Amino acid sequence: MSTSVRVRFAPSPTGPLHIGGVRTALFNYLFAKKHNGTFVLRIEDTDQNRYVEGAEDYIINALNWCHIPYDEGPGKEGDCGPYRQSERKSMYKQYALDLIEKGAAYYAFDTAQELQTARENAEAKKETFIYNHNNRNDFTNSLTLSSDEVKERINRGDDYVIRFKPELKTLHMFDEIRKGIEIDTSLIDDKVLFKSDGMPTYHLANVVDDHDMKISHVIRGEEWLPSMALHVLLYESFGWERPKFAHLPLILKPTGKGKLSKRDGDKMGFSVFPLEWKDPKSGEISTGFKQDGFLPETMINILAFLGWNPGTEQEIFSLDELVQAFSLDKVNSSGAKYDPEKAKWFQQQWYVAQDDAVIGAAFAKALEEKDIDYGSQDYVNIVCGLVKERAVFTEDLFELAGFFFTAPDSYDEKAAKKAWKEDTSNIMTDVIKIIEDCTDDSATGLSTAIKGWITTQEMGFGKVMMPLRLSLVGSLMGPDVFEIASMIGKDQTIARIQHAIKKLS
Ligand code: GLU
């Protein structure tokens, strides 16, 4: 085995990639980059019945969106291609035949009907049917038939599968996350390696390809842990050095009970897919993190903490920082709960850290889509700088900053009750005069003029500040009110106060 680190992400294109899949890809990517290794994408599409149109493109787009592109894979040929198992189809049979030659596999000719009968017989005795060392001699296979008969059956085109014959022993294995694991191989069934349709099963293709692609570390989800013994036995039977294995913990529902599913997301209103997905058959649309407004930086940060932690207090990590900090020793073996609120917290951290101009560009686009005149890009950028601290997504800016672009046409009822008293209209008529006379229309200029006037009137500040804010914003929220007044300009400020006087008197 080559000493360089080569890892692979090996999804089956059976639908959109769940965030658990993206997390597996991420951990492979981080491990590869940390060790100056290669990150391979292999498409495991041997099961043609489960193939879903568009799923492969979706997987590639999702990795690209997260900024974790693969180094070798479909469209990025390296020395170990092709990278789609359907394009490697012709090579697998020889490997299955090699195992027969070595006595580690055999032909089995049992018909579907015969297997069904055996299954029913077992069920009648309340047992689970397993085809293995206990009963393989009762079936129609190359261990029970003469070699002539086997040849004859093959020559006349009888259907057959090739089954694995595991060596009986205590198998010692090591998982980088779970450490030493021992298993009694007599519990393993004689798995089909090669199917009657001429295609390898997942197990054979997976092991052959990992060997052929010189994979040094198999980093994959916990759901594959039960297959590890079979895979290790296959390596042994082929006489190949096995790669190192690391099985990542499951991603659990927010309640911590059971695996996170799309249904949990639907129920609680969050996405479990990185990008939006339209099912090609049903037309059903599933939402994605991207379309929900999450940044790729956030996505990566959220996923990194599902099963890994740096062992320090630091929670915000860029991709480069993750590459530096990542190690398999810090990956936990117990399931990682997905917390949608924590996901939003990560998003907020990443959101405010962006330049005002970046947020501004996205917001200007969103304003344009709603046909809202935003003046200039600079104006939008400044507005974003004033309110971004309270935003989690671009969408939030409409509520937080909409009044910078359009005058309020109604007033929050509770706020109006609190801010607009009987004498307020008169006071605000005076305030208009102060604003008209003020020669410095910067936020500080307006603040000095208005606050100075309030002081000379010996009035409480709230008597002016609250109705002023209500007039400009429509509610009592928002950044510094003089900042708002200065941004929208004197004329607009006065117009809004006049409108409020008319509506609220
Ligand atoms: N094709 C398998 C999957 O969908 C790959 C498992 C593995 O990484 O070995 O997830």
Residues whose N, C-alpha, C, O or C-beta is under 5 A from the ligand:
A	BS01	LIG	A10 P11 S12 E44 R220
